[in-house]
């Protein structure tokens, strides 16, 4: 595994580690792990860890570990409602400013919650306006309905399926696709050349967003990676997995090394293009 994880993919696609993948350890730990395992960079999840919110602290970590910051994930979660302001547009402006200062190419953003009515009403137009003001890509991420037993709640607006709206750039998250019970390859094919960013994880269709190590669930992780390589994908692939059940730091790193090895292996073995793969599912 270590030999494969040390490879650079033939496709040239960079593979980054989401700082969320080391939770409950810290943002600083994610940089250490990314450097030790040979990741090409990190995606910073901006959340309650003060370091994740501090651009200068992030720059120092990046410089010290020689690990570039490739993307910034805006604070869109329920637990980050007060991070970087309670105003969602201010959050996006600060994420864009952080990305520009850190040299990151992409800001990942979720669609609004339905109760954020004013924000949701102007979200598509507003993201376009912000994208017109910068070279940073605002890549809007697919989400999922919230489920409890036999009940379903549509928590996101305009829609959890972001391909129903006209965004300039998309993020596809395979764990979210599993939770929404969507066909991930078909979703990625609908995104087409506007697919700018990938959250690589796996899932089995549970109502819980699982974020399994790729290869441990039912999602077409290998097929998507091969299709990206075959299609000349120009964005980044980010490992965003849940390692909270790891019994030790060593076990967590084994999971993250396995995820990196899987991703690089399948980026180096191109499959058919996305449209063709989706058409056969």
BALOBA-1460 file (C-alpha; in Angstrom, 3 decimals):
// residues 281
<rec num="1" residu="x" x="0.000" y="0.000" z="0.000"/>
<rec num="2" residu="x" x="2.736" y="2.468" z="0.908"/>
<rec num="3" residu="x" x="4.409" y="2.084" z="-2.495"/>
<rec num="4" residu="x" x="1.161" y="2.922" z="-4.304"/>
<rec num="5" residu="x" x="0.282" y="5.817" z="-2.013"/>
<rec num="6" residu="x" x="3.676" y="7.354" z="-2.735"/>
<rec num="7" residu="x" x="2.990" y="7.429" z="-6.491"/>
<rec num="8" residu="x" x="1.795" y="10.485" z="-8.346"/>
<rec num="9" residu="x" x="-1.175" y="9.637" z="-10.545"/>
<rec num="10" residu="x" x="-0.447" y="9.309" z="-14.244"/>
<rec num="11" residu="x" x="-3.360" y="11.663" z="-14.925"/>
<rec num="12" residu="x" x="-1.646" y="14.512" z="-13.054"/>
<rec num="13" residu="x" x="-4.725" y="15.053" z="-10.864"/>
<rec num="14" residu="x" x="-3.730" y="16.196" z="-7.383"/>
<rec num="15" residu="x" x="-5.096" y="14.252" z="-4.428"/>
<rec num="16" residu="x" x="-5.681" y="16.306" z="-1.285"/>
<rec num="17" residu="x" x="-6.662" y="15.464" z="2.281"/>
<rec num="18" residu="x" x="-9.649" y="17.203" z="3.818"/>
<rec num="19" residu="x" x="-8.759" y="18.418" z="7.292"/>
<rec num="20" residu="x" x="-12.142" y="16.989" z="8.363"/>
<rec num="21" residu="x" x="-10.752" y="13.500" z="7.717"/>
<rec num="22" residu="x" x="-8.666" y="13.551" z="10.901"/>
<rec num="23" residu="x" x="-11.500" y="14.613" z="13.230"/>
<rec num="24" residu="x" x="-11.540" y="14.589" z="16.258"/>
<rec num="25" residu="x" x="-7.890" y="15.529" z="15.852"/>
<rec num="26" residu="x" x="-7.004" y="19.074" z="14.828"/>
<rec num="27" residu="x" x="-6.483" y="21.027" z="11.615"/>
<rec num="28" residu="x" x="-2.774" y="21.171" z="12.446"/>
<rec num="29" residu="x" x="-2.680" y="17.367" z="12.694"/>
<rec num="30" residu="x" x="-4.171" y="17.105" z="9.197"/>
<rec num="31" residu="x" x="-1.194" y="18.978" z="7.729"/>
<rec num="32" residu="x" x="1.213" y="16.663" z="9.562"/>
<rec num="33" residu="x" x="-0.593" y="13.564" z="8.301"/>
<rec num="34" residu="x" x="-0.856" y="14.872" z="4.740"/>
<rec num="35" residu="x" x="2.878" y="15.540" z="4.657"/>
<rec num="36" residu="x" x="3.788" y="12.185" z="6.207"/>
<rec num="37" residu="x" x="1.585" y="10.153" z="3.830"/>
<rec num="38" residu="x" x="2.517" y="12.063" z="0.682"/>
<rec num="39" residu="x" x="-0.749" y="13.825" z="-0.170"/>
<rec num="40" residu="x" x="-0.473" y="16.570" z="-2.774"/>
<rec num="41" residu="x" x="-2.187" y="19.130" z="-0.563"/>
<rec num="42" residu="x" x="-5.068" y="19.761" z="1.812"/>
<rec num="43" residu="x" x="-8.591" y="21.108" z="1.706"/>
<rec num="44" residu="x" x="-9.249" y="23.201" z="4.797"/>
<rec num="45" residu="x" x="-12.643" y="22.613" z="6.370"/>
<rec num="46" residu="x" x="-13.424" y="25.894" z="8.115"/>
<rec num="47" residu="x" x="-15.184" y="24.995" z="11.332"/>
<rec num="48" residu="x" x="-14.964" y="25.379" z="15.112"/>
<rec num="49" residu="x" x="-11.211" y="24.690" z="15.325"/>
<rec num="50" residu="x" x="-9.757" y="28.232" z="15.657"/>
<rec num="51" residu="x" x="-6.761" y="27.325" z="13.467"/>
<rec num="52" residu="x" x="-9.095" y="26.495" z="10.562"/>
<rec num="53" residu="x" x="-10.442" y="30.063" z="10.751"/>
<rec num="54" residu="x" x="-7.038" y="31.782" z="10.929"/>
<rec num="55" residu="x" x="-5.491" y="32.463" z="7.528"/>
<rec num="56" residu="x" x="-2.034" y="33.294" z="8.898"/>
<rec num="57" residu="x" x="-1.953" y="30.155" z="11.042"/>
<rec num="58" residu="x" x="-2.939" y="28.093" z="7.998"/>
<rec num="59" residu="x" x="-0.229" y="29.737" z="5.913"/>
<rec num="60" residu="x" x="2.386" y="28.908" z="8.550"/>
<rec num="61" residu="x" x="1.258" y="25.272" z="8.672"/>
<rec num="62" residu="x" x="1.347" y="25.024" z="4.886"/>
<rec num="63" residu="x" x="4.834" y="26.527" z="4.703"/>
<rec num="64" residu="x" x="6.216" y="24.455" z="7.578"/>
<rec num="65" residu="x" x="4.960" y="21.118" z="6.243"/>
<rec num="66" residu="x" x="5.414" y="22.076" z="2.573"/>
<rec num="67" residu="x" x="1.830" y="21.036" z="1.905"/>
<rec num="68" residu="x" x="-0.149" y="23.444" z="-0.321"/>
<rec num="69" residu="x" x="-3.731" y="24.402" z="0.443"/>
<rec num="70" residu="x" x="-5.697" y="23.479" z="-2.679"/>
<rec num="71" residu="x" x="-9.226" y="24.302" z="-1.504"/>
<rec num="72" residu="x" x="-11.164" y="26.013" z="1.268"/>
<rec num="73" residu="x" x="-14.482" y="24.550" z="2.409"/>
<rec num="74" residu="x" x="-16.713" y="27.417" z="3.525"/>
<rec num="75" residu="x" x="-18.369" y="27.013" z="6.972"/>
<rec num="76" residu="x" x="-21.758" y="25.677" z="5.835"/>
<rec num="77" residu="x" x="-22.511" y="23.103" z="8.529"/>
<rec num="78" residu="x" x="-25.049" y="23.378" z="11.327"/>
<rec num="79" residu="x" x="-22.209" y="23.482" z="13.860"/>
<rec num="80" residu="x" x="-20.535" y="26.402" z="12.033"/>
<rec num="81" residu="x" x="-23.500" y="28.756" z="11.867"/>
<rec num="82" residu="x" x="-21.590" y="31.383" z="13.879"/>
<rec num="83" residu="x" x="-18.152" y="30.824" z="12.342"/>
<rec num="84" residu="x" x="-16.948" y="33.800" z="10.274"/>
<rec num="85" residu="x" x="-20.245" y="35.672" z="10.900"/>
<rec num="86" residu="x" x="-23.865" y="34.579" z="10.985"/>
<rec num="87" residu="x" x="-24.408" y="36.098" z="7.524"/>
<rec num="88" residu="x" x="-23.925" y="33.406" z="4.839"/>
<rec num="89" residu="x" x="-22.726" y="35.864" z="2.177"/>
<rec num="90" residu="x" x="-20.072" y="37.174" z="4.552"/>
<rec num="91" residu="x" x="-18.940" y="33.583" z="5.077"/>
<rec num="92" residu="x" x="-18.491" y="33.130" z="1.311"/>
<rec num="93" residu="x" x="-16.660" y="36.432" z="0.976"/>
<rec num="94" residu="x" x="-14.283" y="35.452" z="3.737"/>
<rec num="95" residu="x" x="-13.794" y="31.994" z="2.192"/>
<rec num="96" residu="x" x="-12.947" y="33.622" z="-1.137"/>
<rec num="97" residu="x" x="-10.499" y="36.017" z="0.540"/>
<rec num="98" residu="x" x="-8.871" y="33.116" z="2.415"/>
<rec num="99" residu="x" x="-8.538" y="31.081" z="-0.787"/>
<rec num="100" residu="x" x="-6.944" y="34.006" z="-2.592"/>
<rec num="101" residu="x" x="-4.447" y="34.645" z="0.219"/>
<rec num="102" residu="x" x="-3.591" y="30.960" z="0.579"/>
<rec num="103" residu="x" x="-3.271" y="30.221" z="-3.145"/>
<rec num="104" residu="x" x="-6.231" y="27.806" z="-3.183"/>
<rec num="105" residu="x" x="-8.084" y="27.427" z="-6.467"/>
<rec num="106" residu="x" x="-11.480" y="26.385" z="-5.093"/>
<rec num="107" residu="x" x="-14.064" y="27.292" z="-2.483"/>
<rec num="108" residu="x" x="-16.466" y="24.444" z="-1.721"/>
<rec num="109" residu="x" x="-19.947" y="25.558" z="-0.705"/>
<rec num="110" residu="x" x="-23.165" y="23.742" z="0.190"/>
<rec num="111" residu="x" x="-26.569" y="24.900" z="-1.057"/>
<rec num="112" residu="x" x="-28.460" y="26.873" z="1.616"/>
<rec num="113" residu="x" x="-30.673" y="25.333" z="4.250"/>
<rec num="114" residu="x" x="-34.340" y="25.847" z="3.402"/>
<rec num="115" residu="x" x="-34.888" y="28.063" z="6.439"/>
<rec num="116" residu="x" x="-32.261" y="30.514" z="5.082"/>
<rec num="117" residu="x" x="-34.961" y="31.875" z="2.809"/>
<rec num="118" residu="x" x="-33.408" y="35.124" z="1.609"/>
<rec num="119" residu="x" x="-30.037" y="33.472" z="1.045"/>
<rec num="120" residu="x" x="-31.635" y="30.555" z="-0.787"/>
<rec num="121" residu="x" x="-33.725" y="32.828" z="-2.993"/>
<rec num="122" residu="x" x="-30.641" y="34.663" z="-4.304"/>
<rec num="123" residu="x" x="-28.118" y="31.836" z="-4.001"/>
<rec num="124" residu="x" x="-27.691" y="30.846" z="-7.658"/>
<rec num="125" residu="x" x="-27.428" y="34.456" z="-8.876"/>
<rec num="126" residu="x" x="-25.255" y="35.423" z="-5.932"/>
<rec num="127" residu="x" x="-22.731" y="32.636" z="-6.484"/>
<rec num="128" residu="x" x="-22.479" y="33.650" z="-10.143"/>
<rec num="129" residu="x" x="-21.839" y="37.269" z="-9.103"/>
<rec num="130" residu="x" x="-19.101" y="36.230" z="-6.706"/>
<rec num="131" residu="x" x="-17.545" y="33.916" z="-9.289"/>
<rec num="132" residu="x" x="-17.402" y="36.804" z="-11.768"/>
<rec num="133" residu="x" x="-15.267" y="38.781" z="-9.307"/>
<rec num="134" residu="x" x="-12.444" y="36.246" z="-8.863"/>
<rec num="135" residu="x" x="-10.432" y="33.427" z="-10.418"/>
<rec num="136" residu="x" x="-11.346" y="31.234" z="-7.432"/>
<rec num="137" residu="x" x="-13.927" y="28.602" z="-8.368"/>
<rec num="138" residu="x" x="-17.063" y="28.363" z="-6.245"/>
<rec num="139" residu="x" x="-17.862" y="24.644" z="-6.547"/>
<rec num="140" residu="x" x="-21.364" y="23.916" z="-5.214"/>
<rec num="141" residu="x" x="-21.651" y="20.468" z="-3.627"/>
<rec num="142" residu="x" x="-24.434" y="17.901" z="-3.987"/>
<rec num="143" residu="x" x="-26.201" y="17.140" z="-0.713"/>
<rec num="144" residu="x" x="-29.075" y="14.770" z="0.230"/>
<rec num="145" residu="x" x="-32.534" y="14.633" z="1.827"/>
<rec num="146" residu="x" x="-32.567" y="14.174" z="5.580"/>
<rec num="147" residu="x" x="-34.274" y="10.907" z="6.553"/>
<rec num="148" residu="x" x="-35.639" y="9.568" z="9.812"/>
<rec num="149" residu="x" x="-37.284" y="6.137" z="9.711"/>
<rec num="150" residu="x" x="-39.838" y="6.420" z="6.887"/>
<rec num="151" residu="x" x="-39.908" y="10.221" z="6.831"/>
<rec num="152" residu="x" x="-37.915" y="12.485" z="4.536"/>
<rec num="153" residu="x" x="-37.133" y="16.172" z="4.967"/>
<rec num="154" residu="x" x="-35.882" y="18.350" z="2.126"/>
<rec num="155" residu="x" x="-33.388" y="20.427" z="4.082"/>
<rec num="156" residu="x" x="-31.659" y="22.262" z="1.233"/>
<rec num="157" residu="x" x="-32.774" y="24.923" z="-1.253"/>
<rec num="158" residu="x" x="-33.041" y="25.434" z="-4.143"/>
<rec num="159" residu="x" x="-32.332" y="21.669" z="-4.132"/>
<rec num="160" residu="x" x="-29.984" y="19.082" z="-2.657"/>
<rec num="161" residu="x" x="-29.393" y="17.867" z="-6.243"/>
<rec num="162" residu="x" x="-27.304" y="20.780" z="-7.428"/>
<rec num="163" residu="x" x="-27.405" y="19.612" z="-11.058"/>
<rec num="164" residu="x" x="-30.976" y="20.968" z="-11.217"/>
<rec num="165" residu="x" x="-29.567" y="24.507" z="-11.045"/>
<rec num="166" residu="x" x="-27.245" y="26.528" z="-13.270"/>
<rec num="167" residu="x" x="-23.972" y="26.770" z="-11.347"/>
<rec num="168" residu="x" x="-20.658" y="27.579" z="-12.959"/>
<rec num="169" residu="x" x="-18.798" y="24.865" z="-11.029"/>
<rec num="170" residu="x" x="-19.766" y="21.762" z="-9.077"/>
<rec num="171" residu="x" x="-18.332" y="19.491" z="-6.391"/>
<rec num="172" residu="x" x="-19.467" y="15.876" z="-6.495"/>
<rec num="173" residu="x" x="-19.392" y="14.026" z="-3.176"/>
<rec num="174" residu="x" x="-19.826" y="10.257" z="-3.474"/>
<rec num="175" residu="x" x="-20.870" y="9.740" z="0.140"/>
<rec num="176" residu="x" x="-23.628" y="12.333" z="-0.340"/>
<rec num="177" residu="x" x="-24.640" y="10.567" z="-3.549"/>
<rec num="178" residu="x" x="-24.952" y="7.333" z="-1.580"/>
<rec num="179" residu="x" x="-27.053" y="8.992" z="1.133"/>
<rec num="180" residu="x" x="-29.379" y="10.560" z="-1.469"/>
<rec num="181" residu="x" x="-29.477" y="7.191" z="-3.322"/>
<rec num="182" residu="x" x="-28.394" y="8.904" z="-6.514"/>
<rec num="183" residu="x" x="-26.456" y="7.325" z="-9.356"/>
<rec num="184" residu="x" x="-23.109" y="9.041" z="-8.832"/>
<rec num="185" residu="x" x="-21.784" y="8.509" z="-12.352"/>
<rec num="186" residu="x" x="-24.954" y="9.918" z="-13.874"/>
<rec num="187" residu="x" x="-24.787" y="12.911" z="-11.554"/>
<rec num="188" residu="x" x="-21.164" y="13.563" z="-12.484"/>
<rec num="189" residu="x" x="-22.028" y="13.208" z="-16.172"/>
<rec num="190" residu="x" x="-24.772" y="15.839" z="-15.768"/>
<rec num="191" residu="x" x="-22.196" y="18.159" z="-14.245"/>
<rec num="192" residu="x" x="-20.079" y="17.663" z="-17.350"/>
<rec num="193" residu="x" x="-17.157" y="20.040" z="-17.788"/>
<rec num="194" residu="x" x="-18.447" y="22.126" z="-14.880"/>
<rec num="195" residu="x" x="-17.365" y="19.375" z="-12.475"/>
<rec num="196" residu="x" x="-14.423" y="21.143" z="-10.832"/>
<rec num="197" residu="x" x="-13.891" y="19.266" z="-7.567"/>
<rec num="198" residu="x" x="-14.423" y="15.779" z="-6.126"/>
<rec num="199" residu="x" x="-14.926" y="14.609" z="-2.553"/>
<rec num="200" residu="x" x="-13.800" y="11.002" z="-2.652"/>
<rec num="201" residu="x" x="-15.518" y="8.773" z="-0.114"/>
<rec num="202" residu="x" x="-17.786" y="5.752" z="-0.148"/>
<rec num="203" residu="x" x="-21.179" y="4.817" z="1.213"/>
<rec num="204" residu="x" x="-23.833" y="2.106" z="1.240"/>
<rec num="205" residu="x" x="-26.983" y="4.205" z="0.948"/>
<rec num="206" residu="x" x="-27.558" y="4.606" z="4.670"/>
<rec num="207" residu="x" x="-29.623" y="7.542" z="5.904"/>
<rec num="208" residu="x" x="-26.451" y="8.613" z="7.687"/>
<rec num="209" residu="x" x="-23.753" y="10.354" z="5.647"/>
<rec num="210" residu="x" x="-21.121" y="7.637" z="6.035"/>
<rec num="211" residu="x" x="-17.955" y="8.950" z="4.342"/>
<rec num="212" residu="x" x="-16.336" y="5.529" z="4.229"/>
<rec num="213" residu="x" x="-12.840" y="4.891" z="2.923"/>
<rec num="214" residu="x" x="-13.239" y="4.448" z="-0.865"/>
<rec num="215" residu="x" x="-13.618" y="0.799" z="-1.783"/>
<rec num="216" residu="x" x="-15.453" y="-0.116" z="1.437"/>
<rec num="217" residu="x" x="-18.958" y="0.754" z="0.223"/>
<rec num="218" residu="x" x="-21.133" y="0.372" z="-2.847"/>
<rec num="219" residu="x" x="-20.315" y="3.569" z="-4.721"/>
<rec num="220" residu="x" x="-18.554" y="3.525" z="-8.126"/>
<rec num="221" residu="x" x="-15.437" y="5.187" z="-6.753"/>
<rec num="222" residu="x" x="-13.011" y="3.353" z="-9.018"/>
<rec num="223" residu="x" x="-15.134" y="3.972" z="-12.117"/>
<rec num="224" residu="x" x="-15.448" y="7.682" z="-11.393"/>
<rec num="225" residu="x" x="-11.718" y="8.077" z="-10.843"/>
<rec num="226" residu="x" x="-10.931" y="6.239" z="-14.062"/>
<rec num="227" residu="x" x="-13.431" y="8.351" z="-15.967"/>
<rec num="228" residu="x" x="-11.929" y="11.551" z="-14.556"/>
<rec num="229" residu="x" x="-8.471" y="10.490" z="-15.689"/>
<rec num="230" residu="x" x="-9.736" y="9.474" z="-19.136"/>
<rec num="231" residu="x" x="-11.612" y="12.744" z="-19.552"/>
<rec num="232" residu="x" x="-8.719" y="15.041" z="-18.679"/>
<rec num="233" residu="x" x="-10.229" y="16.272" z="-15.415"/>
<rec num="234" residu="x" x="-8.585" y="19.537" z="-14.402"/>
<rec num="235" residu="x" x="-9.704" y="19.813" z="-10.787"/>
<rec num="236" residu="x" x="-8.674" y="18.199" z="-7.520"/>
<rec num="237" residu="x" x="-9.765" y="15.002" z="-5.799"/>
<rec num="238" residu="x" x="-10.103" y="15.358" z="-2.027"/>
<rec num="239" residu="x" x="-10.204" y="12.466" z="0.421"/>
<rec num="240" residu="x" x="-13.028" y="13.323" z="2.822"/>
<rec num="241" residu="x" x="-13.611" y="10.283" z="5.006"/>
<rec num="242" residu="x" x="-14.852" y="9.641" z="8.532"/>
<rec num="243" residu="x" x="-12.128" y="8.230" z="10.793"/>
<rec num="244" residu="x" x="-13.842" y="8.939" z="14.120"/>
<rec num="245" residu="x" x="-14.056" y="5.224" z="14.911"/>
<rec num="246" residu="x" x="-10.291" y="4.720" z="14.602"/>
<rec num="247" residu="x" x="-8.938" y="3.353" z="17.868"/>
<rec num="248" residu="x" x="-5.631" y="5.228" z="17.564"/>
<rec num="249" residu="x" x="-3.778" y="7.805" z="15.474"/>
<rec num="250" residu="x" x="-1.932" y="4.952" z="13.781"/>
<rec num="251" residu="x" x="-5.194" y="3.286" z="12.751"/>
<rec num="252" residu="x" x="-6.486" y="6.619" z="11.436"/>
<rec num="253" residu="x" x="-3.352" y="7.038" z="9.316"/>
<rec num="254" residu="x" x="-3.724" y="3.508" z="7.966"/>
<rec num="255" residu="x" x="-7.221" y="4.410" z="6.755"/>
<rec num="256" residu="x" x="-5.982" y="7.632" z="5.155"/>
<rec num="257" residu="x" x="-3.057" y="5.845" z="3.513"/>
<rec num="258" residu="x" x="-5.478" y="3.240" z="2.126"/>
<rec num="259" residu="x" x="-7.750" y="5.980" z="0.758"/>
<rec num="260" residu="x" x="-4.815" y="7.704" z="-0.927"/>
<rec num="261" residu="x" x="-3.518" y="4.447" z="-2.407"/>
<rec num="262" residu="x" x="-6.967" y="3.540" z="-3.784"/>
<rec num="263" residu="x" x="-7.429" y="6.967" z="-5.333"/>
<rec num="264" residu="x" x="-4.014" y="7.150" z="-6.981"/>
<rec num="265" residu="x" x="-4.295" y="3.588" z="-8.255"/>
<rec num="266" residu="x" x="-7.571" y="4.248" z="-10.053"/>
<rec num="267" residu="x" x="-6.545" y="7.658" z="-11.348"/>
<rec num="268" residu="x" x="-3.638" y="5.829" z="-12.969"/>
<rec num="269" residu="x" x="-5.967" y="3.324" z="-14.670"/>
<rec num="270" residu="x" x="-8.286" y="5.375" z="-16.891"/>
<rec num="271" residu="x" x="-11.723" y="4.022" z="-17.732"/>
<rec num="272" residu="x" x="-14.201" y="5.273" z="-20.304"/>
<rec num="273" residu="x" x="-15.389" y="8.868" z="-20.204"/>
<rec num="274" residu="x" x="-18.166" y="9.816" z="-17.825"/>
<rec num="275" residu="x" x="-20.962" y="10.008" z="-20.388"/>
<rec num="276" residu="x" x="-20.256" y="6.514" z="-21.673"/>
<rec num="277" residu="x" x="-19.958" y="5.026" z="-18.170"/>
<rec num="278" residu="x" x="-23.170" y="6.673" z="-16.984"/>
<rec num="279" residu="x" x="-25.018" y="5.451" z="-20.040"/>
<rec num="280" residu="x" x="-24.330" y="1.836" z="-19.135"/>
<rec num="281" residu="x" x="-25.650" y="2.037" z="-15.562"/>
